[in-house]
Structures are given as C-alpha cells and as structure tokens.
Amino acid sequence: MTTGEPKENRVVRARRKARRTEDERLLQAAFTQTDPWRVLRIMGEFVEGFEELAELGPAVTIFGSARVGPKDAAYAKAVEVGRLLGEAGFTIVTGGGPGIMEAGNRGAREVGAPSVGLNIELPFEQNVNPYVDISVDFRYFFVRKMMLVKYSQAFIIFPGGFGTLDELFEALTLIQTGKVRNFPVVLFGSEYWQGLLDWLAGPMLSEGKISAADLELVVTTDSPAEVRDRILASTDGESPEAGYEERSREATREALGREDRRPRTE
Ligand SMILES: C/C(=C\CNc1ncnc2c1ncn2[C@@H]1O[C@H](COP(=O)(O)O)[C@@H](O)[C@H]1O)CO
C-alpha cells in the first residue's frame, strides 16, 4: 500500500516507534523473564546517582512545565528564582529538560551557582538543557525521582502538567507520612494553582481524603524573593509555620487510628 508519504518520513517514524525506554521495558508484562537481571541495572543507576550527587551541598529542586519557552512569564520568574536561590548559596537541581527546568538552571548559571540536571531517558531524543553544569542521566523515572528528593531541601513547583503534579504529590505524600521532614513545598503562580487548591480544600477535604492540616503543607506565592526567604527561613529552622508538618502527620495518624511508632526523644 502506498500512502503518498515520503519514504524518509516513514523510516523516521518506524525508528521512533521501535525505540523503547528502559522504564517501558520494565513495565511491560512480556519482559518478566528478564526482570530479575534488570534489578542490577537499577542498582547501578542508584549507585551512580549516589556517587555523583553525594557532595552537592544545600540544594533546592525546581519543577514545572517542560513546554514553556523563554517568552513565557513563568520562565522569567523561574530564572529569577534560580538566580536568587543560587546567590543565597543553594545548588539548583532540575529534571535537566526544557521549559521551567531550563529556566531554573539558567538562573543558577547566571550567578555561578552549581546547576544540576537529572536527565531522564525518553522515547524521543532529548539533550540536557544548555544551562546544566552537572548532569546525571537516568533510565528509570522512579530512581530519578528519588534523587530529586534525596538531595534537595525544598521543592519549588511552577505551573506544569502531569509530570509536575506527579512531583508535587510525591513530595506531599512523603511529608504527610513522615518520610521527609522540614521540607518546604512552594507553589509558584497563585492564579494557576488556585483551582487545584480549591479542589483540595473542597471535595478532597470534605470527603475526608485529607486533613485540614495537610493543606498547610503547601504555600503559594508570586514573588521570587518570597520563595528565597521562605526556604532560607526553613533551612535556618525559623519557619513561621514551624510544626505544620507534624500537624499533618498527627492528623494522618488520627485519621487512620494509629499510634506514633517513633521512640519519644524527650
Ligand atoms: C514533553 C516534553 C519534554 C520532555 N522532557 C522532559 N525532560 C526532563 N524532565 C521532564 C520532561 N518532561 C517532563 N519532565 C519532568 O516532569 C516535569 C514536567 O512535566 P510537565 O508534564 O511538563 O509538567 C518536570 O519537572 C520534569 O522533572 C516537551 O513537551
């Protein structure tokens, strides 16, 4: 059958279709026989990530849409946030891709702060953005996601899509369940996030899927300077909302009717 489409286009499309990422292979039922050996590859990726990132120093991670360009207002704000936090002594970590990730790395580069990109293998070709100075490549999303949390002291979340929401809710779940502590989550762009916040404070809260205290785990701002000040306050132990994470964890335990298993320190 002839489609009228130039042969070169068909070849490119066929090649694209044929390329499978490691994440995809792992998640496919057909590959269950090779999964035990795949674990070694996953371990290797953890080891490499730990080795590369262990010496980073205080860092914050900037998340947000991969789809915005330099003319987008959010891009300029993310550059400024990267710059201000870089000047304040933080390493800037991003997913290493385009859009808000690029903007955050760009801000860090402008002030000479360490600029880190944790790049992910995708089914289409992607280079790390040009403002990354330290880049680590990951094949598995879940390994990369752990590194994005482990080496960071705070998350700043710019407007974004599924990827960004995944990262936001990963952080909130880790805080709510006490897996990470003293970990500010700042939503940048009040207008964009308001709909989501209304839904959290509406159906999600009223149906008891979260507690009122959980809503305190995120703060929203439109000011890059406020992002910096909040993160500095938190890392200095002077957060105005001190205790907000504990309130969320306590509410989670109460909702589940569970005791606190951690040993008392006093
Ligand atoms: C889909 C496009 C580019 C994909 N490139 C990405 N490179 C690195 N990290 C990415 C990429 N896409 C998503 N991420 C991660 O999710 C967040 C952004 O996702 P969103 O769906 O765009 O909100 C980001 O923080 C990354 O960690 C070009 O369209």
The ligand as an SDF file (V2000), in Angstrom:
LIG
                    3D

 29 31  0  0  0  0  0  0  0  0999 V2000
    7.3450   16.5020   26.9760 C   0  0  0  0  0  0  0  0  0  0  0  0
    8.4680   17.4090   26.6400 C   0  0  0  0  0  0  0  0  0  0  0  0
    9.7180   17.2290   27.0890 C   0  0  0  0  0  0  0  0  0  0  0  0
   10.0360   16.1160   27.9580 C   0  0  0  0  0  0  0  0  0  0  0  0
   11.2790   16.3450   28.5960 N   0  0  0  0  0  0  0  0  0  0  0  0
   11.4820   16.2260   29.9160 C   0  0  0  0  0  0  0  0  0  0  0  0
   12.7580   16.2040   30.3520 N   0  0  0  0  0  0  0  0  0  0  0  0
   13.0250   16.1110   31.6550 C   0  0  0  0  0  0  0  0  0  0  0  0
   12.0660   16.0680   32.6030 N   0  0  0  0  0  0  0  0  0  0  0  0
   10.7980   16.0730   32.1960 C   0  0  0  0  0  0  0  0  0  0  0  0
   10.4480   16.1320   30.8380 C   0  0  0  0  0  0  0  0  0  0  0  0
    9.1180   16.1130   30.7480 N   0  0  0  0  0  0  0  0  0  0  0  0
    8.6420   16.0490   32.0000 C   0  0  0  0  0  0  0  0  0  0  0  0
    9.6420   16.0440   32.8900 N   0  0  0  0  0  0  0  0  0  0  0  0
    9.5250   16.0260   34.3760 C   0  0  0  0  0  0  0  0  0  0  0  0
    8.1970   16.3730   34.7270 O   0  0  0  0  0  0  0  0  0  0  0  0
    8.0870   17.7800   34.9910 C   0  0  0  0  0  0  0  0  0  0  0  0
    7.4600   18.4860   33.8180 C   0  0  0  0  0  0  0  0  0  0  0  0
    6.3820   17.7500   33.3230 O   0  0  0  0  0  0  0  0  0  0  0  0
    5.1190   18.5040   32.7050 P   0  0  0  0  0  0  0  0  0  0  0  0
    4.1900   17.4000   32.3630 O   0  0  0  0  0  0  0  0  0  0  0  0
    5.6050   19.2760   31.5310 O   0  0  0  0  0  0  0  0  0  0  0  0
    4.5890   19.3680   33.7830 O   0  0  0  0  0  0  0  0  0  0  0  0
    9.4850   18.3230   35.1500 C   0  0  0  0  0  0  0  0  0  0  0  0
    9.6390   18.9550   36.4180 O   0  0  0  0  0  0  0  0  0  0  0  0
   10.3950   17.1100   34.9820 C   0  0  0  0  0  0  0  0  0  0  0  0
   11.0110   16.6930   36.1610 O   0  0  0  0  0  0  0  0  0  0  0  0
    8.1750   18.6090   25.8010 C   0  0  0  0  0  0  0  0  0  0  0  0
    6.8170   18.8540   25.7210 O   0  0  0  0  0  0  0  0  0  0  0  0
  1  2  1  0
  2  3  2  0
  2 28  1  0
  3  4  1  0
  4  5  1  0
  5  6  1  0
  6  7  1  0
  6 11  2  0
  7  8  2  0
  8  9  1  0
  9 10  2  0
 10 11  1  0
 10 14  1  0
 11 12  1  0
 12 13  2  0
 13 14  1  0
 14 15  1  0
 15 16  1  0
 15 26  1  0
 16 17  1  0
 17 18  1  0
 17 24  1  0
 18 19  1  0
 19 20  1  0
 20 21  2  0
 20 22  1  0
 20 23  1  0
 24 25  1  0
 24 26  1  0
 26 27  1  0
 28 29  1  0
M  END
$$$$
